[in-house]
Amino acid sequence: MTTWRIVRLVAGLFILLSLALGIPGSPIFVSQWWLAFTAFVGANLLQSGLTKWCLMESMLRKFGVEPGC
């Protein structure tokens, strides 16, 4: 699996998990403050799209994960 796919899978997982924890109707609701984490992940995806740089992707490359798209 390439860095590109791992970053997007993790971002999607974080968004879905933080929504499940932050929406009051969810069976695993904890606090609405989890929605701030959703916004943080979205802002990082926006920044990555604009600057073409992602910290997680850089870290994955250092761990030897194959870069690519």
N, CA, C and O atoms as CSV, one atom per row, in Angstrom:
chain,resi,resn,atom,element,x,y,z
A,1,MET,N,N,0.853,-1.171,0.000
A,1,MET,CA,C,0.000,0.000,0.000
A,1,MET,C,C,0.899,1.235,0.000
A,1,MET,O,O,1.947,1.249,0.646
A,2,THR,N,N,0.489,2.248,-0.714
A,2,THR,CA,C,1.291,3.466,-0.837
A,2,THR,C,C,0.922,4.490,0.239
A,2,THR,O,O,-0.121,4.388,0.886
A,3,THR,N,N,1.799,5.474,0.410
A,3,THR,CA,C,1.556,6.525,1.407
A,3,THR,C,C,0.254,7.257,1.117
A,3,THR,O,O,-0.493,7.605,2.031
A,4,TRP,N,N,-0.007,7.485,-0.157
A,4,TRP,CA,C,-1.217,8.198,-0.575
A,4,TRP,C,C,-2.467,7.510,-0.051
A,4,TRP,O,O,-3.362,8.159,0.489
A,5,ARG,N,N,-2.525,6.194,-0.213
A,5,ARG,CA,C,-3.705,5.446,0.218
A,5,ARG,C,C,-3.809,5.391,1.732
A,5,ARG,O,O,-4.904,5.507,2.283
A,6,ILE,N,N,-2.683,5.214,2.411
A,6,ILE,CA,C,-2.700,5.132,3.878
A,6,ILE,C,C,-3.189,6.445,4.481
A,6,ILE,O,O,-4.013,6.436,5.396
A,7,VAL,N,N,-2.689,7.573,3.977
A,7,VAL,CA,C,-3.097,8.880,4.495
A,7,VAL,C,C,-4.601,9.066,4.336
A,7,VAL,O,O,-5.268,9.514,5.268
A,8,ARG,N,N,-5.130,8.737,3.201
A,8,ARG,CA,C,-6.567,8.916,2.962
A,8,ARG,C,C,-7.407,7.950,3.783
A,8,ARG,O,O,-8.481,8.315,4.260
A,9,LEU,N,N,-6.927,6.717,3.953
A,9,LEU,CA,C,-7.652,5.763,4.799
A,9,LEU,C,C,-7.691,6.229,6.253
A,9,LEU,O,O,-8.737,6.169,6.899
A,10,VAL,N,N,-6.567,6.686,6.758
A,10,VAL,CA,C,-6.507,7.160,8.149
A,10,VAL,C,C,-7.369,8.412,8.321
A,10,VAL,O,O,-8.084,8.537,9.315
A,11,ALA,N,N,-7.307,9.334,7.365
A,11,ALA,CA,C,-8.127,10.553,7.454
A,11,ALA,C,C,-9.617,10.192,7.462
A,11,ALA,O,O,-10.384,10.728,8.263
A,12,GLY,N,N,-10.017,9.298,6.586
A,12,GLY,CA,C,-11.417,8.871,6.555
A,12,GLY,C,C,-11.840,8.200,7.844
A,12,GLY,O,O,-12.935,8.447,8.350
A,13,LEU,N,N,-10.975,7.350,8.377
A,13,LEU,CA,C,-11.266,6.677,9.645
A,13,LEU,C,C,-11.403,7.690,10.783
A,13,LEU,O,O,-12.331,7.605,11.588
A,14,PHE,N,N,-10.471,8.653,10.846
A,14,PHE,CA,C,-10.533,9.680,11.895
A,14,PHE,C,C,-11.815,10.504,11.789
A,14,PHE,O,O,-12.440,10.806,12.805
A,15,ILE,N,N,-12.204,10.864,10.590
A,15,ILE,CA,C,-13.412,11.674,10.413
A,15,ILE,C,C,-14.647,10.895,10.854
A,15,ILE,O,O,-15.478,11.419,11.597
A,16,LEU,N,N,-14.773,9.646,10.401
A,16,LEU,CA,C,-15.941,8.856,10.778
A,16,LEU,C,C,-15.986,8.579,12.274
A,16,LEU,O,O,-17.055,8.638,12.883
A,17,LEU,N,N,-14.832,8.276,12.873
A,17,LEU,CA,C,-14.783,8.012,14.305
A,17,LEU,C,C,-15.118,9.260,15.121
A,17,LEU,O,O,-15.878,9.189,16.088
A,18,SER,N,N,-14.547,10.408,14.728
A,18,SER,CA,C,-14.823,11.629,15.485
A,18,SER,C,C,-16.278,12.073,15.324
A,18,SER,O,O,-16.850,12.652,16.247
A,19,LEU,N,N,-16.871,11.812,14.178
A,19,LEU,CA,C,-18.302,12.115,14.017
A,19,LEU,C,C,-19.144,11.197,14.895
A,19,LEU,O,O,-20.105,11.641,15.523
A,20,ALA,N,N,-18.784,9.923,14.940
A,20,ALA,CA,C,-19.527,8.979,15.786
A,20,ALA,C,C,-19.424,9.359,17.257
A,20,ALA,O,O,-20.381,9.178,18.010
A,21,LEU,N,N,-18.279,9.882,17.672
A,21,LEU,CA,C,-18.093,10.275,19.064
A,21,LEU,C,C,-18.670,11.657,19.379
A,21,LEU,O,O,-18.889,11.983,20.546
A,22,GLY,N,N,-18.918,12.476,18.343
A,22,GLY,CA,C,-19.333,13.851,18.576
A,22,GLY,C,C,-20.771,14.199,18.259
A,22,GLY,O,O,-21.233,15.287,18.605
A,23,ILE,N,N,-21.494,13.292,17.602
A,23,ILE,CA,C,-22.893,13.585,17.264
A,23,ILE,C,C,-23.807,12.972,18.331
A,23,ILE,O,O,-23.744,11.769,18.583
A,24,PRO,N,N,-24.653,13.796,18.955
A,24,PRO,CA,C,-25.471,13.326,20.078
A,24,PRO,C,C,-26.347,12.104,19.777
A,24,PRO,O,O,-26.630,11.334,20.695
A,25,GLY,N,N,-26.776,11.900,18.559
A,25,GLY,CA,C,-27.630,10.761,18.244
A,25,GLY,C,C,-26.875,9.456,18.100
A,25,GLY,O,O,-27.492,8.400,17.962
A,26,SER,N,N,-25.563,9.504,18.129
A,26,SER,CA,C,-24.735,8.313,17.943
A,26,SER,C,C,-24.776,7.415,19.179
A,26,SER,O,O,-24.830,7.914,20.303
A,27,PRO,N,N,-24.750,6.100,18.984
A,27,PRO,CA,C,-24.741,5.195,20.151
A,27,PRO,C,C,-23.442,5.255,20.958
A,27,PRO,O,O,-23.415,4.810,22.106
A,28,ILE,N,N,-22.375,5.791,20.385
A,28,ILE,CA,C,-21.113,5.895,21.130
A,28,ILE,C,C,-20.743,7.357,21.408
A,28,ILE,O,O,-19.568,7.694,21.559
A,29,PHE,N,N,-21.760,8.211,21.472
A,29,PHE,CA,C,-21.544,9.645,21.728
A,29,PHE,C,C,-20.790,9.853,23.037
A,29,PHE,O,O,-21.101,9.234,24.055
A,30,VAL,N,N,-19.790,10.740,22.992
A,30,VAL,CA,C,-19.031,11.106,24.189
A,30,VAL,C,C,-19.195,12.589,24.483
A,30,VAL,O,O,-19.634,12.970,25.568
A,31,SER,N,N,-18.839,13.431,23.501
A,31,SER,CA,C,-18.911,14.873,23.690
A,31,SER,C,C,-18.914,15.541,22.315
A,31,SER,O,O,-18.318,15.038,21.362
A,32,GLN,N,N,-19.598,16.686,22.234
A,32,GLN,CA,C,-19.611,17.414,20.966
A,32,GLN,C,C,-18.244,17.996,20.628
A,32,GLN,O,O,-18.021,18.420,19.494
A,33,TRP,N,N,-17.334,18.024,21.582
A,33,TRP,CA,C,-15.989,18.524,21.324
A,33,TRP,C,C,-15.228,17.649,20.346
A,33,TRP,O,O,-14.235,18.095,19.772
A,34,TRP,N,N,-15.670,16.406,20.140
A,34,TRP,CA,C,-15.036,15.545,19.145
A,34,TRP,C,C,-15.202,16.115,17.746
A,34,TRP,O,O,-14.424,15.780,16.853
A,35,LEU,N,N,-16.185,16.959,17.536
A,35,LEU,CA,C,-16.383,17.575,16.220
A,35,LEU,C,C,-15.240,18.528,15.887
A,35,LEU,O,O,-14.984,18.794,14.713
A,36,ALA,N,N,-14.552,19.044,16.896
A,36,ALA,CA,C,-13.370,19.877,16.652
A,36,ALA,C,C,-12.270,19.042,16.002
A,36,ALA,O,O,-11.520,19.551,15.169
A,37,PHE,N,N,-12.166,17.780,16.371
A,37,PHE,CA,C,-11.183,16.892,15.745
A,37,PHE,C,C,-11.528,16.668,14.275
A,37,PHE,O,O,-10.635,16.588,13.432
A,38,THR,N,N,-12.818,16.568,13.965
A,38,THR,CA,C,-13.253,16.453,12.574
A,38,THR,C,C,-12.801,17.672,11.782
A,38,THR,O,O,-12.303,17.540,10.664
A,39,ALA,N,N,-12.973,18.859,12.360
A,39,ALA,CA,C,-12.550,20.096,11.698
A,39,ALA,C,C,-11.032,20.131,11.531
A,39,ALA,O,O,-10.537,20.600,10.506
A,40,PHE,N,N,-10.291,19.646,12.517
A,40,PHE,CA,C,-8.831,19.600,12.443
A,40,PHE,C,C,-8.367,18.704,11.285
A,40,PHE,O,O,-7.476,19.085,10.526
A,41,VAL,N,N,-8.961,17.537,11.154
A,41,VAL,CA,C,-8.600,16.631,10.065
A,41,VAL,C,C,-8.947,17.267,8.718
A,41,VAL,O,O,-8.157,17.187,7.777
A,42,GLY,N,N,-10.106,17.889,8.619
A,42,GLY,CA,C,-10.499,18.558,7.387
A,42,GLY,C,C,-9.564,19.692,7.023
A,42,GLY,O,O,-9.222,19.866,5.853
A,43,ALA,N,N,-9.146,20.466,8.016
A,43,ALA,CA,C,-8.205,21.566,7.764
A,43,ALA,C,C,-6.855,21.034,7.289
A,43,ALA,O,O,-6.222,21.635,6.420
A,44,ASN,N,N,-6.413,19.916,7.852
A,44,ASN,CA,C,-5.157,19.323,7.414
A,44,ASN,C,C,-5.258,18.787,5.988
A,44,ASN,O,O,-4.305,18.898,5.218
A,45,LEU,N,N,-6.394,18.213,5.632
A,45,LEU,CA,C,-6.586,17.756,4.257
A,45,LEU,C,C,-6.586,18.937,3.289
A,45,LEU,O,O,-6.021,18.849,2.199
A,46,LEU,N,N,-7.217,20.036,3.685
A,46,LEU,CA,C,-7.225,21.243,2.864
A,46,LEU,C,C,-5.808,21.787,2.689
A,46,LEU,O,O,-5.404,22.120,1.576
A,47,GLN,N,N,-5.059,21.876,3.780
A,47,GLN,CA,C,-3.683,22.356,3.731
A,47,GLN,C,C,-2.834,21.455,2.846
A,47,GLN,O,O,-2.025,21.945,2.058
A,48,SER,N,N,-3.006,20.164,2.966
A,48,SER,CA,C,-2.244,19.205,2.163
A,48,SER,C,C,-2.556,19.368,0.674
A,48,SER,O,O,-1.660,19.280,-0.165
A,49,GLY,N,N,-3.805,19.601,0.357
A,49,GLY,CA,C,-4.192,19.797,-1.039
A,49,GLY,C,C,-3.640,21.080,-1.635
A,49,GLY,O,O,-3.318,21.132,-2.822
A,50,LEU,N,N,-3.529,22.121,-0.809
A,50,LEU,CA,C,-3.031,23.407,-1.303
A,50,LEU,C,C,-1.511,23.474,-1.387
A,50,LEU,O,O,-0.965,24.075,-2.312
A,51,THR,N,N,-0.824,22.857,-0.419
A,51,THR,CA,C,0.628,22.974,-0.367
A,51,THR,C,C,1.356,21.757,-0.936
A,51,THR,O,O,2.568,21.805,-1.147
A,52,LYS,N,N,0.631,20.673,-1.185
A,52,LYS,CA,C,1.206,19.407,-1.659
A,52,LYS,C,C,2.203,18.828,-0.661
A,52,LYS,O,O,3.144,18.142,-1.059
A,53,TRP,N,N,2.011,19.097,0.636
A,53,TRP,CA,C,2.858,18.548,1.687
A,53,TRP,C,C,1.978,18.032,2.817
A,53,TRP,O,O,1.037,18.699,3.245
A,54,CYS,N,N,2.300,16.833,3.292
A,54,CYS,CA,C,1.548,16.222,4.375
A,54,CYS,C,C,2.539,15.604,5.362
A,54,CYS,O,O,3.381,14.795,4.971
A,55,LEU,N,N,2.443,15.978,6.623
A,55,LEU,CA,C,3.356,15.475,7.640
A,55,LEU,C,C,3.264,13.956,7.769
A,55,LEU,O,O,4.290,13.282,7.864
A,56,MET,N,N,2.063,13.418,7.772
A,56,MET,CA,C,1.911,11.976,7.918
A,56,MET,C,C,2.558,11.233,6.754
A,56,MET,O,O,3.186,10.192,6.946
A,57,GLU,N,N,2.403,11.768,5.557
A,57,GLU,CA,C,3.012,11.138,4.388
A,57,GLU,C,C,4.538,11.168,4.491
A,57,GLU,O,O,5.203,10.199,4.122
A,58,SER,N,N,5.087,12.257,4.984
A,58,SER,CA,C,6.532,12.350,5.192
A,58,SER,C,C,7.006,11.326,6.218
A,58,SER,O,O,8.050,10.700,6.036
A,59,MET,N,N,6.244,11.155,7.291
A,59,MET,CA,C,6.613,10.182,8.316
A,59,MET,C,C,6.528,8.758,7.768
A,59,MET,O,O,7.395,7.934,8.056
A,60,LEU,N,N,5.504,8.466,6.989
A,60,LEU,CA,C,5.364,7.133,6.405
A,60,LEU,C,C,6.528,6.812,5.478
A,60,LEU,O,O,7.013,5.680,5.457
A,61,ARG,N,N,6.977,7.797,4.715
A,61,ARG,CA,C,8.126,7.581,3.829
A,61,ARG,C,C,9.376,7.243,4.631
A,61,ARG,O,O,10.167,6.395,4.217
A,62,LYS,N,N,9.563,7.906,5.789
A,62,LYS,CA,C,10.723,7.608,6.637
A,62,LYS,C,C,10.652,6.208,7.209
A,62,LYS,O,O,11.685,5.603,7.497
A,63,PHE,N,N,9.441,5.681,7.379
A,63,PHE,CA,C,9.277,4.311,7.863
A,63,PHE,C,C,9.400,3.293,6.738
A,63,PHE,O,O,9.295,2.089,6.973
A,64,GLY,N,N,9.623,3.772,5.511
A,64,GLY,CA,C,9.862,2.873,4.407
A,64,GLY,C,C,8.653,2.511,3.580
A,64,GLY,O,O,8.733,1.616,2.738
A,65,VAL,N,N,7.526,3.183,3.793
A,65,VAL,CA,C,6.333,2.907,2.990
A,65,VAL,C,C,6.541,3.497,1.604
A,65,VAL,O,O,7.080,4.594,1.457
A,66,GLU,N,N,6.114,2.768,0.603
A,66,GLU,CA,C,6.299,3.171,-0.781
A,66,GLU,C,C,5.489,4.431,-1.113
A,66,GLU,O,O,4.275,4.454,-0.915
A,67,PRO,N,N,6.155,5.477,-1.617
A,67,PRO,CA,C,5.393,6.665,-2.018
A,67,PRO,C,C,4.643,6.400,-3.325
A,67,PRO,O,O,5.000,5.499,-4.083
A,68,GLY,N,N,3.635,7.168,-3.570
A,68,GLY,CA,C,2.903,7.017,-4.821
A,68,GLY,C,C,1.491,7.506,-4.712
A,68,GLY,O,O,1.023,7.872,-3.634
A,69,CYS,N,N,0.802,7.509,-5.856
A,69,CYS,CA,C,-0.583,7.942,-5.881
A,69,CYS,C,C,-1.450,6.970,-6.558
A,69,CYS,O,O,-2.657,7.189,-6.664
